[in-house]
């Protein structure tokens, strides 16, 4: 089977969409299938093309048995509605034009969010006469409303109609949470074509390792209890809660041996750095994005991993993929996300949950973990055991089975009306 996958995030970018797509496609290639990915020059989230790449009209490479076609896009940082829209729309145009270069394909997969990539997948599938599978990683455009990037109005309603159109046209929809599936069913999408393949983790890459003492010393973290956030510093993540928690700990005299480190980049990072400086917080450090192969080394610095999203009903439906990385590393989780994510952490005993956007609740969790080594050890071991349920190779096999079923369907069923 020849799988054509459309995504605007792919390694060497290190965000969750890039990791999921690469690890799934790698497993499909290992299983003997031909896989072509159409993406763009790596630039997320800062909107700067990575060293060693150029933003060319078309360029080719091969990685882990995957043929990668990179197309020109309007490169912009992950901030600002107009520039991001131009970025997304240019990828859609480039992907549609470049897709025929892949040759004969059996199925087209496109991943969200942003639905310009999904639109490209739908158009390409029609052009090539192949089934279209939509991978749903976020309820976009609802997530735009949730972070306040766009208010209710005609534009948002048009995007929502487009969203439903794509769900209906897809031969199959693969959601990353059960809540996403339930949402689609309540909105009239046929539940029979919706499957759930959760996010997961590469257990070969993320596993318990000794703390990198040399790196800890370089970053000024040696001898401290270190809690950290690893990932995109975006509008949805509410990372100002971490800054305010550190300020509260200092005010109460509980912060002398507790350090926070935020690793990554994103639209909110500049404001976060300025806020920490303004408060004089020498217990909070920031680290720029690190290469994908070094991410586990930085996870090893942490005695606790913080995962946080703003308090919004939409975010009750999501499961951040960094949760599984943290668990697989054997690091206890401090989770400020309600809903399905909290259910996993509590059921598996992998960490402590706290109220989103509550600096005091986060601070209390930090102090509790810093003072109780036995609790940290127990939560970490529980998380490591639970992470085996989310082995990326097994999840990739689950999605591959869905693609095989779609390809095997009679042609008349591949493009629902």
N, C-alpha and C positions, 0 to 999 in steps of 0.2 A: 504494500500500500504506500502511496506517495501522499504525505500530509503537507499541506501548505498552511503555515501558521503566520498570522498577521499580528504584530505587536509593536508598539513604539518604545518599549523598554526591553533591553536585552544586555547581557554582560558585554563589556566590563562594568556596566552599571550594577549597583549592589542593592537596589531596592527589592522589595518583595515580589513585584510582578516579574522583574528580570530573572530572579532566582527560580520562581515557579516554572516559568516558560522554559528556561534552559534545562532544568533538571528533568522536566517531563519529556522534552524533545530528545535529550540525551538518552533517556531510557528507551524511547521508541526507536531511536537509531540503533541502540545496542540490540534491540529485539529483531533487527533485520529490516526495518522499514526505512524508506527514503523520506527525509524530512528537510523541508526548505522553510526558512524563516525570513520574512520581509520586515525589516526594522529600519531604524535611522542611525545616524552617527551618534555614538553615546555622548550624552550631555546632561543627563538628569542628576541632581535637581537644580544645579546652578546655572544651566543654560550656557555652558561653555563646553565646546567639543573637547573630549579627552585627548591627552597627548598620544601621538601615534596615529590619530585619525584625522580625516578631513571631511568636510561637509560637501561631498561630491554628488553629482547627479545620480550615479549608480556605482557601487563598489561591491566586490565579492570577497568572501573569506569562508574558511571551513573551520569549525571548532567542534570537537567531540563527535565527529561524524555528521554534524549538522551543516548543511549549506546555508550560509547567511548572505542575504542580499540587503545592502544598506542603501537607502534612497535619500535624496536631498530633502531637507525640511527647513522651515523658518525656525531657527533655534532661538528659544527664549527661556528665561528662568521660570521656575514653577511658581509664578506670582503674576498678578495682573490679568484680568479676564480677557481683554482684547488680544494681548500678545500670545497668551496661551491658546486662545481660539485659533489664531493664525497658525501657530505651531501644529495643533491637532489637525486642522483642515489641510495644511500642506502635506502632512503625513498621509492623509486619506488619498489625496491626489497622486502622490508618489507611489503609494502601495498599489493602487489600481493600475497605474501605468506599468509598473515593474512586474506585477504578478505573472503575466504571460511568459516572462523569461524563465519561470520555473519549469515550463514544459507541461506534460500531461500530469495532472494530479487527480487524486481520488476523493479528497475531501478538503474543504477550506475551513480553518478554525480561526476565529478572531476573538480577541480578549478585550474586556472592558475593565476599568473605566477608561475613559472617554469613548463615547459612542461613535466618534468619527472613525476609529479603528474598526468598530463593528459594522458601520456603514460600508467601509471598504470591503470587509469580508463578504457582506451580502451582495454587493455589486460584482465582486470578483467571482463568487460562486455562480452567479447568473451568467457572467461572461464565459466561464469555462464549462458550464453545464454540470457542475458538481454540487453535492450537498453542502450546506452551510451549518456550522456548529458555532454557537455563541458561548464563550466562557464568561460567566458573570462573577467578577471579583468585587463589585461594588454596585450599590443601587444608585447609579448615575442616571439622571441629573439630580435625584433627591439629595445626594451628598453635597451638591453645590448650595442648595438651600440650607442644609444643616450647618455649614461653616460660614454662612452669611455672605458668600461670594455673589449671590444673585437672589433678589427677592422674587416673590410671586408676581407673575405678570405674563404677558403674551409670549415672550421669548421662552420662558420656562415651560409653559404649557405646550408650545410647539415641540420642544425637546422631549417632553414626556410622551407625546403622541408618537414621535419617532422611536422612542424607547419601546413602546408597546408594539409598534409595527415590526421592529427587528425581532422581538421575541416570537411574534406570530410567524414570521418568515423563516426562522431557524428550524432546521430539521431536528435539532436537539439543543437544549440549553443545559450547560453544566455550571451549577452554582457552588460556591465555596462554603456556604452555610445552609442549614435547614431553614433558618429564618428567611433567607432570600427566596428559597423555594416556596415557602408558605405565602410570602408577599406576592409572588407572581401568580400563584393559584387564585388568591383572593381577588386579583385584578383580571381574571378571566383567561389566563394562559393555561393551555392543556397540561395538566400535571403529569400525563403519561410520557411527555417528552422532556421532562425536567429531571435531572439527576444531581446528586450532591457528591462532589469530590472535594474534601476539605483541603485547606493548606496543610503543609507538612514540613518535614525537615530532612536534609541529607545527613543521615546518621554517621556516615563515614567522615564528614567534615566537622560536624558539631557533636562533640563528645567530651566528657569530663577530662580536663587536663589541669596540671598544676599551674598556679598563678605565675605569670611571667614576671618574675621579680625585677629583672633588668628594665622591662618596659614600665613597670610600676614606679621604679626609682626615677626614670627619665621624666615621667609625668608628675612627679611629686606626690605619689599616692602611697608610697611605702609606709607600712606601719599603721595604716588607717583602715577603718571599715569603709569599703567603697561600694556605693550603689550607683547604678548608671542607666542611662537610656541610650539605646543604639538604634539609629534609623533616621528617617526624614523628620526634619523640624518644620512641620507644616501647620496650616491653619486649623486642621482638625485635631491636632494632638494636644493642644492646651498645655504646652510645656512650661508656661509661666507658673503653673501650679508647683513645679519642682523648685523654681527659684524662690517662690514665696514660702515653701516648706523649709528651705535652707535658712531663710531669714528668720522664720519662727523658731527654729531650733537654736539659732545663735542667741535670739532674744531670751530664750528660756535657759540658756547655758547648757544645752544638750548636744552641741555640735562640735565640740573640740576634736573628737576622733571620728567623725562621720564626714566623709567626702562624697560629693556628687560629681559625676562626669557625664557630659552629654556628647555623644559621638555621632557626627553626621552633618548634614547641611539642609537648607530648605528656606522657604519664604520667611519663616519667623525667626531665623537664627540671629540676624543682626539685632533685632529688638530684644531678644533674650540676653545676648551678650551685654548690651547696653544696660539692661535692667540689673543684671548681676553686678556690673561695675558700679552702677549708681548706688546700690545697697552696700557696696564694699565687701562683697562676699568672696573671701579668699578660700572658702570651702567648696566652691563650685568651679569646675573647669570645663573647657570646651575643646574638643578634638575634631579636626577637619575629617571629611570622609576618608576612609582607608581602602586600599585595594581589596577586592572580594576575597582573595586568598588569605588576607590578614585579619578578617573579621573575627574569626574564632579566637585569635590571639588577644584581641581587645576584650572580647567577652570574658576571657579568663581572668581579667583584672577584677571582675565584679564579685562581691560577696552577696549582692542582691541585684536583680534586674527590675527596672521600673518600666511598666507599660501603661500608657495613659491615653485616653481620648476625652474630648469634651463631653459634658453631660447633654445628650440628645437622644431621643427615642430611636433614631436611625442607627446609632452606634451600639445599641443593644443587640443588633443583628449581625455584627461583625466579629471575626476572630482574627486579631492581628497575627501575622505569620511569625513575628519575632517571639511570640509566646512559645512556639514549638522549639525555636533555637535555644531559648533560655532554658527550657525544660531539658532538652537533650544535653546541654552542657552541665546539667546537675546544679544549676543555680536557682535558689529560691526566687519566686516571682512576687513582686509587689504590684498588684493589678488594680488600676483605676479605670476599669471598663465594666459596665453592667451587662447583663444578658448572657448570651451563650458563652462568652469568654469566661465570665465569672463562674458559670456552671462547671466548666472544665476544671478550673483551678481548684474550686472547692471540692468537687467530686474526687479528684485525684490527689488532693492534699499536697499540691505542688507549690503553694505559696499563700500569701495573705491578700485579701481584697480590701479596697478602701473606696470611699465615696469619691467619684470623679469631681475634679475642680475643688477639692477640699485640702488646702495645704496642711491644716492641722491633722487631718486623718492620715495623710501621707507621712507627716512627721512622726506620728505615733507608731506607725508601722516600721519606719526606719529605726527608731529607738528600740523597739521590741526585738527586731532581728539583730541589731548591733549588740544587744546585751545577752542574747540567748544562742550560744553556739550550737547546742544540741538541737534546737528548733531549726536552725538553718540547715544542719546536716540532714535531719529527717525530711524536710520539705524538698531539699535538693535531690535526695535519693528517690523520693516519690515521683518527682518530675521526670527524672531519668527513666524510670520504669514506664511511666505513662507515655513518654515520647515514642516508644516503640510502636504504639498504635498509629502513629502518624509518619511512618517511614515513607519518604517521598517515592522510592522505587515502587512500593506496593500501590500507592495512590496513582502513580503514572500508569501502572498496569490497569487499574480500574478505569481510568479515562480512555486508555487505548481500546478497551473492550467496548466502550460506548461508541467510539469512532468506527470500529469494525461493524457494529450493529447498524449504524447509520449508512455506511457504504453498502451493506448487504440488502438494505431496503429496496423495494421496487422503485424505479425512477419516478413514478407518478406520486409517491409519498414524500419525495425529498424536498419539495418546495411548497409548503402549505400555503393555502390561499389566505 
